[in-house]
Amino acid sequence: MLGTLDLLDKALKIKPANQWAKQLGITRSAFSKAKERGRVSPSLTHALATDIGADPIYWTAIAATEAEPEGPLKQRMKKALIRSNL
């Protein structure tokens, strides 16, 4: 299953972080912080997916799953996403 950092990499191939930051009204550090955390926030994921023409619902679901603490409920969410083939 792809992760939100994959979406971020795709977006950064389209335009640099400073241009995304200006377009989205956020600081450029949001991108470096996402890379440090190893995941992108659901709201930034949704915005990037929408703006690059990817499915924002799918990507927001991926981001929400990544934000959950490890445990059986997170595993259940991941399995559901894989089964749904969104």
Stockholm file with secondary structure:
# STOCKHOLM 1.0

chainA/1-86         MLGTLDLLDKALKIKPANQWAKQLGITRSAFSKAKERGRVSPSLTHALATDIGADPIYWTAIAATEAEPEGPLKQRMKKALIRSNL
#=GR chainA/1-86 SS CCCHHHHHHHHHHHSCHHHHHHHHTSCTHHHHHHHHHTSCCHHHHHHHHHHHTSCHHHHHHHHHHHHSCSSHHHHHHHHHHHHHTC
#=GC SS_cons        CCCHHHHHHHHHHHSCHHHHHHHHTSCTHHHHHHHHHTSCCHHHHHHHHHHHTSCHHHHHHHHHHHHSCSSHHHHHHHHHHHHHTC
//
